[in-house]
């Protein structure tokens, strides 16, 4: 069975703008089927594109619902499986031309 699932696409994500990964993350494996951190983030990007907003607050969920229907940026945040102190944030531009991938360490997020 493959770790990657068939994507459900609710919106285009455009160009993916990746941060430079710290060396320890680049080599790190996720605790899910021993995939790389890069592959795990890619997997979570598919969730973002499918409308899984992760650990965002209710206000962000409502803003995303509005943005899907009327336009606007889309935001999701997901805990890193291999290091729950790291949050991976995806922000898709309102015009859907690009999605920025941002890593936060020690970010206070609802869980």
VENGI-V948808 format. One record per residue. RES is the residue in one small letter. SS is DSSP state (h for helix, s for strand, l for the rest). PHI is phi in whole degrees, 0 to 359 (* if undefined). OMEGA is omega in radians with two decimals (* if undefined). Layout:
BEGIN
RES;SS;PHI;OMEGA
RES;SS;PHI;OMEGA
END
This chain:
BEGIN
x;l;*;-3.12
x;l;277;3.10
x;l;292;-3.07
x;l;280;-3.10
x;l;256;3.07
x;l;293;-3.08
x;l;291;2.98
x;l;253;-3.01
x;l;257;3.05
x;l;258;-3.13
x;l;196;3.07
x;l;284;3.14
x;l;253;3.11
x;l;63;3.11
x;s;290;3.11
x;s;262;-3.11
x;s;257;-3.06
x;l;268;3.00
x;l;282;2.98
x;l;288;-3.10
x;l;283;3.00
x;l;302;-3.06
x;h;306;-3.08
x;h;292;3.09
x;h;281;-3.13
x;h;299;-3.13
x;h;266;-3.01
x;l;288;3.05
x;s;256;3.04
x;l;285;3.09
x;l;279;3.13
x;l;260;3.09
x;l;53;3.04
x;l;54;3.07
x;l;271;3.14
x;s;288;3.08
x;h;300;3.12
x;h;302;3.13
x;h;295;3.12
x;h;296;3.12
x;h;296;3.09
x;h;299;3.09
x;h;300;3.14
x;h;290;3.05
x;h;297;3.07
x;h;297;3.07
x;h;299;3.11
x;h;303;-3.11
x;h;294;3.12
x;l;272;3.11
x;l;91;3.03
x;l;272;-3.03
x;l;273;3.07
x;s;70;-2.98
x;l;256;3.10
x;l;285;3.11
x;l;281;-3.09
x;h;299;3.14
x;h;300;3.12
x;h;291;3.09
x;h;299;3.11
x;h;294;3.11
x;h;297;3.10
x;h;295;3.12
x;h;299;3.11
x;h;295;-3.12
x;h;295;3.10
x;h;296;-3.09
x;h;274;-2.99
x;h;243;-3.09
x;l;96;-3.12
x;l;140;-3.14
x;l;291;3.11
x;s;241;-3.06
x;s;232;2.96
x;s;221;3.10
x;s;224;-3.10
x;s;225;3.07
x;s;289;3.07
x;l;286;-3.10
x;l;296;-3.07
x;l;272;3.13
x;l;209;-3.07
x;l;295;3.05
x;l;277;3.13
x;s;254;3.07
x;s;246;3.07
x;s;261;-3.12
x;s;249;3.07
x;s;243;3.07
x;s;231;3.10
x;s;266;-3.12
x;l;300;-3.12
x;l;303;-3.14
x;l;273;3.09
x;l;64;-3.12
x;l;279;-3.09
x;s;201;3.02
x;s;232;3.08
x;s;271;3.09
x;s;248;-3.05
x;s;236;3.09
x;s;255;3.09
x;s;241;3.06
x;s;248;3.11
x;l;73;3.13
x;l;287;3.11
x;l;279;-3.11
x;l;231;3.03
x;l;295;-3.13
x;l;237;*
END
